[in-house]
């Protein structure tokens, strides 16, 4: 399975997602709760995949996805949210990401199918 960085401002979600995805075979190399550190962490760690929450304080996951798309090598970005895809409309469609998974549907199989 690919290396993975999980980005979310909820420590509880980070812990549960890391445990679940690690158990399901992903190599979770970092969990980042501070949006201002995401680009730096991804630049240094170079994960294959970034699981990125859309609703972050101070910056949206969409803006972070645009910044991550400028990196070389470019990670695969999968957006997550506690809201459904319809909430985001065309912004989700035009984001430089591989896809979107609602948090309630997140699993190793769902993420593996995306990447």
C-alpha positions in Angstrom: 0.0 0.0 0.0 1.2 3.6 -0.6 2.5 6.0 2.0 -0.1 8.3 3.4 -0.4 11.6 5.2 -3.7 12.4 6.9 -4.7 16.0 7.3 -7.6 17.0 9.7 -8.0 19.5 12.5 -9.7 16.9 14.8 -7.2 14.9 16.9 -9.9 12.3 17.5 -10.5 11.8 13.8 -6.7 11.7 13.1 -6.2 9.0 15.7 -9.2 6.8 14.5 -8.3 7.2 10.8 -4.7 6.4 11.4 -5.5 3.3 13.4 -8.1 2.1 10.8 -6.0 2.8 7.7 -2.8 1.4 9.3 -4.7 -1.8 10.2 -6.0 -2.0 6.7 -2.5 -1.9 5.2 -1.7 1.8 4.6 1.7 3.1 5.7 0.5 6.3 7.6 3.7 8.3 7.9 2.2 11.4 9.4 -1.0 13.0 10.7 -1.1 16.8 10.5 -3.6 18.9 12.4 -2.2 22.3 11.6 -3.1 23.4 8.1 -0.1 25.8 7.9 2.3 22.9 8.1 0.7 20.6 5.5 2.7 21.8 2.4 6.0 21.6 4.4 5.3 18.1 5.8 4.3 16.8 2.4 7.3 18.4 0.7 9.7 16.7 3.2 7.9 13.3 3.6 6.8 12.9 0.0 3.9 10.6 0.6 2.2 9.0 -2.3 -1.3 10.0 -1.0 -2.6 12.9 1.1 -6.0 12.3 2.7 -7.2 16.0 3.2 -10.1 17.3 5.1 -12.0 20.1 3.2 -13.2 22.0 6.4 -10.0 23.3 8.0 -9.5 26.4 10.1 -7.8 29.3 8.3 -7.6 27.7 4.9 -9.8 25.4 2.9 -8.8 21.9 1.8 -9.4 23.1 -1.8 -6.7 25.7 -1.5 -4.3 23.3 0.1 -5.1 20.8 -2.7 -4.1 23.5 -5.2 -0.8 24.1 -3.4 -0.1 20.4 -3.2 -0.7 20.1 -6.9 2.3 22.3 -7.5 4.7 20.0 -5.7 7.1 17.7 -7.4 6.5 14.8 -7.1 2.9 15.6 -6.9 1.0 13.5 -4.3 -2.4 11.9 -5.0 -4.9 14.0 -3.0 -8.2 12.5 -1.8 -10.6 15.0 -0.1 -12.7 14.0 2.9 -15.5 15.7 4.7 -18.2 15.2 7.2 -20.5 16.8 4.6 -21.6 15.1 1.4 -20.2 15.9 -2.1 -23.3 17.8 -3.1 -22.4 20.5 -0.5 -19.3 21.4 -2.5 -20.8 21.4 -6.0 -18.5 22.4 -8.9 -15.6 23.3 -6.6 -15.2 19.6 -5.9 -15.4 18.8 -9.6 -12.7 21.3 -10.5 -10.3 20.6 -7.6 -6.9 19.1 -8.5 -7.7 15.9 -6.6 -8.2 12.2 -7.3 -11.5 12.1 -5.6 -13.7 12.6 -2.5 -14.8 10.2 0.3 -17.3 11.3 2.9 -15.9 10.6 6.3 -18.6 8.1 7.2 -17.6 6.0 4.1 -13.8 6.1 4.8 -12.2 2.7 4.8 -9.0 1.1 3.5 -11.0 -0.4 0.6 -12.6 3.0 -0.3 -9.2 4.7 -0.3 -7.5 2.0 -2.2 -10.2 2.1 -4.9 -9.4 5.9 -5.3 -5.7 5.5 -5.6 
